[in-house]
């Protein structure tokens, strides 16, 4: 049996939504935003005009979800960044589509393609590391804020207790210094 090579596996929208852990409607909203900002169908469609996704699309959409979670990003700005990156990638010449007339240079181009592929892998790992660092920073900030909130609540409780004790002491002192009321006969006879 012949082994197939260069076969692209496609992922249905329902499967993609499940893998990304979002609702299909949410995925559709995100994808429509990609189409709007790129001014074309950003993702491929099948013969029935239904969207289909590749493994590369899955990586891109996961990256989008991580980007949009960052405090400095909106959904639109995250999509725009990825669309711009994709356009920049599309505009770079594909080294593997070299004319067969240039066979003598093919080895050089293959080395360049390998180098470019390695660089892209390094960039991806750097981006993944930055995203992971941002995630850890976000978790650390959340923990710090929770600790600070607990400390503030403890201080507020101590202050409330102190205020209560102060009022009780004030009432006690006022009662001690309150003049004793004398009856009519005691006032009359000075006793």
mmCIF file of the C-alpha atoms, coordinates in Angstrom:
data_MODEL
# 
_entry.id   MODEL 
# 
loop_
_atom_site.group_PDB 
_atom_site.id 
_atom_site.type_symbol 
_atom_site.label_atom_id 
_atom_site.label_alt_id 
_atom_site.label_comp_id 
_atom_site.label_asym_id 
_atom_site.label_entity_id 
_atom_site.label_seq_id 
_atom_site.pdbx_PDB_ins_code 
_atom_site.Cartn_x 
_atom_site.Cartn_y 
_atom_site.Cartn_z 
_atom_site.occupancy 
_atom_site.B_iso_or_equiv 
_atom_site.pdbx_formal_charge 
_atom_site.auth_seq_id 
_atom_site.auth_comp_id 
_atom_site.auth_asym_id 
_atom_site.auth_atom_id 
_atom_site.pdbx_PDB_model_num 
ATOM 1   C CA . UNK A 1 1   ? 0.000   0.000  0.000   1.00 0.00 ? 1   UNK A CA 1 
ATOM 2   C CA . UNK A 1 2   ? 1.259   3.426  -0.935  1.00 0.00 ? 2   UNK A CA 1 
ATOM 3   C CA . UNK A 1 3   ? 1.901   5.865  1.897   1.00 0.00 ? 3   UNK A CA 1 
ATOM 4   C CA . UNK A 1 4   ? 0.434   9.316  1.393   1.00 0.00 ? 4   UNK A CA 1 
ATOM 5   C CA . UNK A 1 5   ? 2.674   12.328 1.830   1.00 0.00 ? 5   UNK A CA 1 
ATOM 6   C CA . UNK A 1 6   ? 1.932   16.028 1.817   1.00 0.00 ? 6   UNK A CA 1 
ATOM 7   C CA . UNK A 1 7   ? -1.644  15.374 2.943   1.00 0.00 ? 7   UNK A CA 1 
ATOM 8   C CA . UNK A 1 8   ? -3.341  18.159 4.865   1.00 0.00 ? 8   UNK A CA 1 
ATOM 9   C CA . UNK A 1 9   ? -5.764  17.110 7.577   1.00 0.00 ? 9   UNK A CA 1 
ATOM 10  C CA . UNK A 1 10  ? -8.683  19.456 8.069   1.00 0.00 ? 10  UNK A CA 1 
ATOM 11  C CA . UNK A 1 11  ? -10.569 20.108 11.291  1.00 0.00 ? 11  UNK A CA 1 
ATOM 12  C CA . UNK A 1 12  ? -14.292 20.866 11.348  1.00 0.00 ? 12  UNK A CA 1 
ATOM 13  C CA . UNK A 1 13  ? -15.548 23.979 13.145  1.00 0.00 ? 13  UNK A CA 1 
ATOM 14  C CA . UNK A 1 14  ? -17.231 21.838 15.817  1.00 0.00 ? 14  UNK A CA 1 
ATOM 15  C CA . UNK A 1 15  ? -13.999 19.901 16.503  1.00 0.00 ? 15  UNK A CA 1 
ATOM 16  C CA . UNK A 1 16  ? -11.969 23.124 16.498  1.00 0.00 ? 16  UNK A CA 1 
ATOM 17  C CA . UNK A 1 17  ? -14.319 24.767 19.007  1.00 0.00 ? 17  UNK A CA 1 
ATOM 18  C CA . UNK A 1 18  ? -14.040 21.705 21.240  1.00 0.00 ? 18  UNK A CA 1 
ATOM 19  C CA . UNK A 1 19  ? -10.227 21.692 21.053  1.00 0.00 ? 19  UNK A CA 1 
ATOM 20  C CA . UNK A 1 20  ? -10.081 25.426 21.832  1.00 0.00 ? 20  UNK A CA 1 
ATOM 21  C CA . UNK A 1 21  ? -12.617 24.980 24.647  1.00 0.00 ? 21  UNK A CA 1 
ATOM 22  C CA . UNK A 1 22  ? -14.957 27.660 23.279  1.00 0.00 ? 22  UNK A CA 1 
ATOM 23  C CA . UNK A 1 23  ? -18.515 27.514 22.029  1.00 0.00 ? 23  UNK A CA 1 
ATOM 24  C CA . UNK A 1 24  ? -18.952 27.087 18.246  1.00 0.00 ? 24  UNK A CA 1 
ATOM 25  C CA . UNK A 1 25  ? -20.753 30.447 18.174  1.00 0.00 ? 25  UNK A CA 1 
ATOM 26  C CA . UNK A 1 26  ? -17.781 32.112 19.864  1.00 0.00 ? 26  UNK A CA 1 
ATOM 27  C CA . UNK A 1 27  ? -15.384 30.528 17.366  1.00 0.00 ? 27  UNK A CA 1 
ATOM 28  C CA . UNK A 1 28  ? -17.586 31.782 14.516  1.00 0.00 ? 28  UNK A CA 1 
ATOM 29  C CA . UNK A 1 29  ? -17.543 35.310 16.008  1.00 0.00 ? 29  UNK A CA 1 
ATOM 30  C CA . UNK A 1 30  ? -13.729 35.269 16.227  1.00 0.00 ? 30  UNK A CA 1 
ATOM 31  C CA . UNK A 1 31  ? -13.316 33.886 12.704  1.00 0.00 ? 31  UNK A CA 1 
ATOM 32  C CA . UNK A 1 32  ? -15.703 36.477 11.270  1.00 0.00 ? 32  UNK A CA 1 
ATOM 33  C CA . UNK A 1 33  ? -13.552 39.154 12.907  1.00 0.00 ? 33  UNK A CA 1 
ATOM 34  C CA . UNK A 1 34  ? -10.462 37.662 11.225  1.00 0.00 ? 34  UNK A CA 1 
ATOM 35  C CA . UNK A 1 35  ? -12.313 37.773 7.868   1.00 0.00 ? 35  UNK A CA 1 
ATOM 36  C CA . UNK A 1 36  ? -13.410 41.369 8.464   1.00 0.00 ? 36  UNK A CA 1 
ATOM 37  C CA . UNK A 1 37  ? -9.953  42.659 9.431   1.00 0.00 ? 37  UNK A CA 1 
ATOM 38  C CA . UNK A 1 38  ? -8.124  40.751 6.694   1.00 0.00 ? 38  UNK A CA 1 
ATOM 39  C CA . UNK A 1 39  ? -10.736 41.806 4.092   1.00 0.00 ? 39  UNK A CA 1 
ATOM 40  C CA . UNK A 1 40  ? -10.917 38.239 2.720   1.00 0.00 ? 40  UNK A CA 1 
ATOM 41  C CA . UNK A 1 41  ? -11.698 34.724 3.877   1.00 0.00 ? 41  UNK A CA 1 
ATOM 42  C CA . UNK A 1 42  ? -8.860  34.249 6.335   1.00 0.00 ? 42  UNK A CA 1 
ATOM 43  C CA . UNK A 1 43  ? -9.589  30.543 6.872   1.00 0.00 ? 43  UNK A CA 1 
ATOM 44  C CA . UNK A 1 44  ? -10.225 27.968 4.128   1.00 0.00 ? 44  UNK A CA 1 
ATOM 45  C CA . UNK A 1 45  ? -13.672 26.746 3.077   1.00 0.00 ? 45  UNK A CA 1 
ATOM 46  C CA . UNK A 1 46  ? -14.782 23.405 1.652   1.00 0.00 ? 46  UNK A CA 1 
ATOM 47  C CA . UNK A 1 47  ? -16.945 22.732 -1.449  1.00 0.00 ? 47  UNK A CA 1 
ATOM 48  C CA . UNK A 1 48  ? -20.124 23.512 0.527   1.00 0.00 ? 48  UNK A CA 1 
ATOM 49  C CA . UNK A 1 49  ? -18.618 26.855 1.635   1.00 0.00 ? 49  UNK A CA 1 
ATOM 50  C CA . UNK A 1 50  ? -18.252 25.641 5.235   1.00 0.00 ? 50  UNK A CA 1 
ATOM 51  C CA . UNK A 1 51  ? -15.120 26.649 7.088   1.00 0.00 ? 51  UNK A CA 1 
ATOM 52  C CA . UNK A 1 52  ? -12.391 24.072 7.608   1.00 0.00 ? 52  UNK A CA 1 
ATOM 53  C CA . UNK A 1 53  ? -9.270  24.469 9.668   1.00 0.00 ? 53  UNK A CA 1 
ATOM 54  C CA . UNK A 1 54  ? -5.719  23.141 9.498   1.00 0.00 ? 54  UNK A CA 1 
ATOM 55  C CA . UNK A 1 55  ? -3.272  22.374 12.289  1.00 0.00 ? 55  UNK A CA 1 
ATOM 56  C CA . UNK A 1 56  ? -1.630  25.750 11.583  1.00 0.00 ? 56  UNK A CA 1 
ATOM 57  C CA . UNK A 1 57  ? -5.018  27.442 12.011  1.00 0.00 ? 57  UNK A CA 1 
ATOM 58  C CA . UNK A 1 58  ? -5.381  25.679 15.366  1.00 0.00 ? 58  UNK A CA 1 
ATOM 59  C CA . UNK A 1 59  ? -2.005  27.048 16.532  1.00 0.00 ? 59  UNK A CA 1 
ATOM 60  C CA . UNK A 1 60  ? -2.986  30.538 15.327  1.00 0.00 ? 60  UNK A CA 1 
ATOM 61  C CA . UNK A 1 61  ? -6.363  30.419 17.108  1.00 0.00 ? 61  UNK A CA 1 
ATOM 62  C CA . UNK A 1 62  ? -4.767  29.157 20.343  1.00 0.00 ? 62  UNK A CA 1 
ATOM 63  C CA . UNK A 1 63  ? -2.308  32.021 20.147  1.00 0.00 ? 63  UNK A CA 1 
ATOM 64  C CA . UNK A 1 64  ? -5.194  34.431 19.562  1.00 0.00 ? 64  UNK A CA 1 
ATOM 65  C CA . UNK A 1 65  ? -7.006  33.155 22.673  1.00 0.00 ? 65  UNK A CA 1 
ATOM 66  C CA . UNK A 1 66  ? -3.836  33.625 24.747  1.00 0.00 ? 66  UNK A CA 1 
ATOM 67  C CA . UNK A 1 67  ? -3.277  37.120 23.309  1.00 0.00 ? 67  UNK A CA 1 
ATOM 68  C CA . UNK A 1 68  ? -6.822  38.319 23.966  1.00 0.00 ? 68  UNK A CA 1 
ATOM 69  C CA . UNK A 1 69  ? -6.494  37.263 27.628  1.00 0.00 ? 69  UNK A CA 1 
ATOM 70  C CA . UNK A 1 70  ? -3.627  39.697 28.130  1.00 0.00 ? 70  UNK A CA 1 
ATOM 71  C CA . UNK A 1 71  ? -4.679  42.864 29.974  1.00 0.00 ? 71  UNK A CA 1 
ATOM 72  C CA . UNK A 1 72  ? -3.247  45.157 27.312  1.00 0.00 ? 72  UNK A CA 1 
ATOM 73  C CA . UNK A 1 73  ? -5.108  43.472 24.434  1.00 0.00 ? 73  UNK A CA 1 
ATOM 74  C CA . UNK A 1 74  ? -8.643  43.675 23.125  1.00 0.00 ? 74  UNK A CA 1 
ATOM 75  C CA . UNK A 1 75  ? -10.170 41.006 20.923  1.00 0.00 ? 75  UNK A CA 1 
ATOM 76  C CA . UNK A 1 76  ? -9.833  43.299 17.906  1.00 0.00 ? 76  UNK A CA 1 
ATOM 77  C CA . UNK A 1 77  ? -6.210  44.233 18.580  1.00 0.00 ? 77  UNK A CA 1 
ATOM 78  C CA . UNK A 1 78  ? -5.248  40.569 19.069  1.00 0.00 ? 78  UNK A CA 1 
ATOM 79  C CA . UNK A 1 79  ? -6.901  39.644 15.755  1.00 0.00 ? 79  UNK A CA 1 
ATOM 80  C CA . UNK A 1 80  ? -5.241  42.600 14.014  1.00 0.00 ? 80  UNK A CA 1 
ATOM 81  C CA . UNK A 1 81  ? -1.792  41.562 15.260  1.00 0.00 ? 81  UNK A CA 1 
ATOM 82  C CA . UNK A 1 82  ? -2.243  38.035 13.951  1.00 0.00 ? 82  UNK A CA 1 
ATOM 83  C CA . UNK A 1 83  ? -3.670  39.230 10.617  1.00 0.00 ? 83  UNK A CA 1 
ATOM 84  C CA . UNK A 1 84  ? -0.713  41.605 10.209  1.00 0.00 ? 84  UNK A CA 1 
ATOM 85  C CA . UNK A 1 85  ? 1.746   38.808 11.036  1.00 0.00 ? 85  UNK A CA 1 
ATOM 86  C CA . UNK A 1 86  ? 0.012   36.508 8.586   1.00 0.00 ? 86  UNK A CA 1 
ATOM 87  C CA . UNK A 1 87  ? 0.127   39.141 5.838   1.00 0.00 ? 87  UNK A CA 1 
ATOM 88  C CA . UNK A 1 88  ? 3.829   39.672 6.504   1.00 0.00 ? 88  UNK A CA 1 
ATOM 89  C CA . UNK A 1 89  ? 4.393   35.919 6.207   1.00 0.00 ? 89  UNK A CA 1 
ATOM 90  C CA . UNK A 1 90  ? 2.404   35.742 2.979   1.00 0.00 ? 90  UNK A CA 1 
ATOM 91  C CA . UNK A 1 91  ? 4.389   38.586 1.452   1.00 0.00 ? 91  UNK A CA 1 
ATOM 92  C CA . UNK A 1 92  ? 7.705   36.836 2.032   1.00 0.00 ? 92  UNK A CA 1 
ATOM 93  C CA . UNK A 1 93  ? 8.678   34.688 -0.933  1.00 0.00 ? 93  UNK A CA 1 
ATOM 94  C CA . UNK A 1 94  ? 8.150   30.962 -0.498  1.00 0.00 ? 94  UNK A CA 1 
ATOM 95  C CA . UNK A 1 95  ? 11.599  29.480 -0.896  1.00 0.00 ? 95  UNK A CA 1 
ATOM 96  C CA . UNK A 1 96  ? 10.228  26.054 -1.800  1.00 0.00 ? 96  UNK A CA 1 
ATOM 97  C CA . UNK A 1 97  ? 8.504   27.319 -4.985  1.00 0.00 ? 97  UNK A CA 1 
ATOM 98  C CA . UNK A 1 98  ? 11.700  27.869 -6.938  1.00 0.00 ? 98  UNK A CA 1 
ATOM 99  C CA . UNK A 1 99  ? 11.691  27.356 -10.670 1.00 0.00 ? 99  UNK A CA 1 
ATOM 100 C CA . UNK A 1 100 ? 13.158  24.025 -11.777 1.00 0.00 ? 100 UNK A CA 1 
ATOM 101 C CA . UNK A 1 101 ? 15.554  25.931 -14.063 1.00 0.00 ? 101 UNK A CA 1 
ATOM 102 C CA . UNK A 1 102 ? 17.531  26.933 -10.995 1.00 0.00 ? 102 UNK A CA 1 
ATOM 103 C CA . UNK A 1 103 ? 18.447  23.394 -9.882  1.00 0.00 ? 103 UNK A CA 1 
ATOM 104 C CA . UNK A 1 104 ? 22.046  24.368 -9.275  1.00 0.00 ? 104 UNK A CA 1 
ATOM 105 C CA . UNK A 1 105 ? 20.893  26.827 -6.592  1.00 0.00 ? 105 UNK A CA 1 
ATOM 106 C CA . UNK A 1 106 ? 18.362  24.476 -5.011  1.00 0.00 ? 106 UNK A CA 1 
ATOM 107 C CA . UNK A 1 107 ? 20.731  23.318 -2.279  1.00 0.00 ? 107 UNK A CA 1 
ATOM 108 C CA . UNK A 1 108 ? 21.356  26.899 -1.186  1.00 0.00 ? 108 UNK A CA 1 
ATOM 109 C CA . UNK A 1 109 ? 17.643  27.610 -1.182  1.00 0.00 ? 109 UNK A CA 1 
ATOM 110 C CA . UNK A 1 110 ? 16.936  24.452 0.773   1.00 0.00 ? 110 UNK A CA 1 
ATOM 111 C CA . UNK A 1 111 ? 19.448  25.539 3.388   1.00 0.00 ? 111 UNK A CA 1 
ATOM 112 C CA . UNK A 1 112 ? 17.802  28.961 3.504   1.00 0.00 ? 112 UNK A CA 1 
ATOM 113 C CA . UNK A 1 113 ? 14.385  27.325 3.871   1.00 0.00 ? 113 UNK A CA 1 
ATOM 114 C CA . UNK A 1 114 ? 15.709  25.170 6.706   1.00 0.00 ? 114 UNK A CA 1 
ATOM 115 C CA . UNK A 1 115 ? 17.265  28.217 8.359   1.00 0.00 ? 115 UNK A CA 1 
ATOM 116 C CA . UNK A 1 116 ? 14.012  30.156 7.961   1.00 0.00 ? 116 UNK A CA 1 
ATOM 117 C CA . UNK A 1 117 ? 12.047  27.242 9.399   1.00 0.00 ? 117 UNK A CA 1 
ATOM 118 C CA . UNK A 1 118 ? 14.424  27.022 12.367  1.00 0.00 ? 118 UNK A CA 1 
ATOM 119 C CA . UNK A 1 119 ? 14.127  30.753 12.970  1.00 0.00 ? 119 UNK A CA 1 
ATOM 120 C CA . UNK A 1 120 ? 10.342  30.560 12.885  1.00 0.00 ? 120 UNK A CA 1 
ATOM 121 C CA . UNK A 1 121 ? 10.493  27.695 15.381  1.00 0.00 ? 121 UNK A CA 1 
ATOM 122 C CA . UNK A 1 122 ? 12.719  29.767 17.657  1.00 0.00 ? 122 UNK A CA 1 
ATOM 123 C CA . UNK A 1 123 ? 10.385  32.756 17.352  1.00 0.00 ? 123 UNK A CA 1 
ATOM 124 C CA . UNK A 1 124 ? 7.429   30.552 18.209  1.00 0.00 ? 124 UNK A CA 1 
ATOM 125 C CA . UNK A 1 125 ? 9.208   29.130 21.255  1.00 0.00 ? 125 UNK A CA 1 
ATOM 126 C CA . UNK A 1 126 ? 10.145  32.675 22.372  1.00 0.00 ? 126 UNK A CA 1 
ATOM 127 C CA . UNK A 1 127 ? 6.553   33.817 21.935  1.00 0.00 ? 127 UNK A CA 1 
ATOM 128 C CA . UNK A 1 128 ? 5.322   30.762 23.836  1.00 0.00 ? 128 UNK A CA 1 
ATOM 129 C CA . UNK A 1 129 ? 7.791   31.547 26.640  1.00 0.00 ? 129 UNK A CA 1 
ATOM 130 C CA . UNK A 1 130 ? 6.657   35.186 26.800  1.00 0.00 ? 130 UNK A CA 1 
ATOM 131 C CA . UNK A 1 131 ? 3.018   34.071 26.914  1.00 0.00 ? 131 UNK A CA 1 
ATOM 132 C CA . UNK A 1 132 ? 3.825   31.552 29.662  1.00 0.00 ? 132 UNK A CA 1 
ATOM 133 C CA . UNK A 1 133 ? 5.733   34.227 31.617  1.00 0.00 ? 133 UNK A CA 1 
ATOM 134 C CA . UNK A 1 134 ? 2.794   36.607 31.240  1.00 0.00 ? 134 UNK A CA 1 
ATOM 135 C CA . UNK A 1 135 ? 0.438   33.897 32.470  1.00 0.00 ? 135 UNK A CA 1 
ATOM 136 C CA . UNK A 1 136 ? 2.637   33.261 35.526  1.00 0.00 ? 136 UNK A CA 1 
ATOM 137 C CA . UNK A 1 137 ? 2.886   37.001 36.165  1.00 0.00 ? 137 UNK A CA 1 
ATOM 138 C CA . UNK A 1 138 ? -0.880  37.328 35.936  1.00 0.00 ? 138 UNK A CA 1 
ATOM 139 C CA . UNK A 1 139 ? -1.346  34.466 38.416  1.00 0.00 ? 139 UNK A CA 1 
ATOM 140 C CA . UNK A 1 140 ? 1.240   36.002 40.751  1.00 0.00 ? 140 UNK A CA 1 
ATOM 141 C CA . UNK A 1 141 ? -0.497  39.367 40.613  1.00 0.00 ? 141 UNK A CA 1 
ATOM 142 C CA . UNK A 1 142 ? -3.833  37.706 41.325  1.00 0.00 ? 142 UNK A CA 1 
ATOM 143 C CA . UNK A 1 143 ? -2.363  35.911 44.357  1.00 0.00 ? 143 UNK A CA 1 
ATOM 144 C CA . UNK A 1 144 ? -0.755  39.144 45.577  1.00 0.00 ? 144 UNK A CA 1 
ATOM 145 C CA . UNK A 1 145 ? -4.056  41.009 45.254  1.00 0.00 ? 145 UNK A CA 1 
ATOM 146 C CA . UNK A 1 146 ? -5.874  38.257 47.170  1.00 0.00 ? 146 UNK A CA 1 
ATOM 147 C CA . UNK A 1 147 ? -3.280  38.432 49.950  1.00 0.00 ? 147 UNK A CA 1 
ATOM 148 C CA . UNK A 1 148 ? -3.552  42.213 50.056  1.00 0.00 ? 148 UNK A CA 1 
ATOM 149 C CA . UNK A 1 149 ? -7.352  41.975 50.221  1.00 0.00 ? 149 UNK A CA 1 
ATOM 150 C CA . UNK A 1 150 ? -7.121  39.498 53.123  1.00 0.00 ? 150 UNK A CA 1 
ATOM 151 C CA . UNK A 1 151 ? -4.720  41.822 54.961  1.00 0.00 ? 151 UNK A CA 1 
ATOM 152 C CA . UNK A 1 152 ? -7.024  44.794 54.407  1.00 0.00 ? 152 UNK A CA 1 
ATOM 153 C CA . UNK A 1 153 ? -9.981  42.815 55.767  1.00 0.00 ? 153 UNK A CA 1 
ATOM 154 C CA . UNK A 1 154 ? -7.935  41.800 58.820  1.00 0.00 ? 154 UNK A CA 1 
ATOM 155 C CA . UNK A 1 155 ? -6.902  45.426 59.428  1.00 0.00 ? 155 UNK A CA 1 
ATOM 156 C CA . UNK A 1 156 ? -10.511 46.576 59.043  1.00 0.00 ? 156 UNK A CA 1 
ATOM 157 C CA . UNK A 1 157 ? -11.618 43.953 61.605  1.00 0.00 ? 157 UNK A CA 1 
ATOM 158 C CA . UNK A 1 158 ? -8.897  45.038 64.063  1.00 0.00 ? 158 UNK A CA 1 
ATOM 159 C CA . UNK A 1 159 ? -9.888  48.684 63.584  1.00 0.00 ? 159 UNK A CA 1 
ATOM 160 C CA . UNK A 1 160 ? -13.544 47.790 64.154  1.00 0.00 ? 160 UNK A CA 1 
ATOM 161 C CA . UNK A 1 161 ? -12.644 45.903 67.344  1.00 0.00 ? 161 UNK A CA 1 
ATOM 162 C CA . UNK A 1 162 ? -10.501 48.838 68.526  1.00 0.00 ? 162 UNK A CA 1 
ATOM 163 C CA . UNK A 1 163 ? -13.339 51.276 67.836  1.00 0.00 ? 163 UNK A CA 1 
ATOM 164 C CA . UNK A 1 164 ? -15.799 49.070 69.726  1.00 0.00 ? 164 UNK A CA 1 
ATOM 165 C CA . UNK A 1 165 ? -13.468 48.891 72.746  1.00 0.00 ? 165 UNK A CA 1 
ATOM 166 C CA . UNK A 1 166 ? -12.977 52.675 72.607  1.00 0.00 ? 166 UNK A CA 1 
ATOM 167 C CA . UNK A 1 167 ? -16.751 53.275 72.654  1.00 0.00 ? 167 UNK A CA 1 
ATOM 168 C CA . UNK A 1 168 ? -17.205 50.853 75.564  1.00 0.00 ? 168 UNK A CA 1 
ATOM 169 C CA . UNK A 1 169 ? -14.429 52.578 77.548  1.00 0.00 ? 169 UNK A CA 1 
ATOM 170 C CA . UNK A 1 170 ? -15.913 55.997 76.776  1.00 0.00 ? 170 UNK A CA 1 
ATOM 171 C CA . UNK A 1 171 ? -19.351 54.895 77.984  1.00 0.00 ? 171 UNK A CA 1 
ATOM 172 C CA . UNK A 1 172 ? -17.814 53.452 81.170  1.00 0.00 ? 172 UNK A CA 1 
ATOM 173 C CA . UNK A 1 173 ? -15.960 56.724 81.899  1.00 0.00 ? 173 UNK A CA 1 
ATOM 174 C CA . UNK A 1 174 ? -19.062 58.783 81.225  1.00 0.00 ? 174 UNK A CA 1 
ATOM 175 C CA . UNK A 1 175 ? -21.076 56.639 83.644  1.00 0.00 ? 175 UNK A CA 1 
ATOM 176 C CA . UNK A 1 176 ? -18.400 57.045 86.336  1.00 0.00 ? 176 UNK A CA 1 
ATOM 177 C CA . UNK A 1 177 ? -18.332 60.832 85.951  1.00 0.00 ? 177 UNK A CA 1 
ATOM 178 C CA . UNK A 1 178 ? -22.072 61.222 85.761  1.00 0.00 ? 178 UNK A CA 1 
ATOM 179 C CA . UNK A 1 179 ? -23.385 63.207 88.757  1.00 0.00 ? 179 UNK A CA 1 
ATOM 180 C CA . UNK A 1 180 ? -25.458 61.203 91.199  1.00 0.00 ? 180 UNK A CA 1 
ATOM 181 C CA . UNK A 1 181 ? -29.006 62.460 91.275  1.00 0.00 ? 181 UNK A CA 1 
ATOM 182 C CA . UNK A 1 182 ? -30.215 63.280 94.774  1.00 0.00 ? 182 UNK A CA 1 
ATOM 183 C CA . UNK A 1 183 ? -33.744 62.992 95.872  1.00 0.00 ? 183 UNK A CA 1 
ATOM 184 C CA . UNK A 1 184 ? -35.886 65.927 97.028  1.00 0.00 ? 184 UNK A CA 1 
ATOM 185 C CA . UNK A 1 185 ? -35.198 65.521 100.784 1.00 0.00 ? 185 UNK A CA 1 
ATOM 186 C CA . UNK A 1 186 ? -31.460 65.025 100.266 1.00 0.00 ? 186 UNK A CA 1 
ATOM 187 C CA . UNK A 1 187 ? -31.262 68.263 98.345  1.00 0.00 ? 187 UNK A CA 1 
ATOM 188 C CA . UNK A 1 188 ? -33.419 70.039 100.868 1.00 0.00 ? 188 UNK A CA 1 
ATOM 189 C CA . UNK A 1 189 ? -31.451 69.032 103.934 1.00 0.00 ? 189 UNK A CA 1 
ATOM 190 C CA . UNK A 1 190 ? -28.025 68.874 102.251 1.00 0.00 ? 190 UNK A CA 1 
ATOM 191 C CA . UNK A 1 191 ? -27.463 65.233 102.787 1.00 0.00 ? 191 UNK A CA 1 
# 
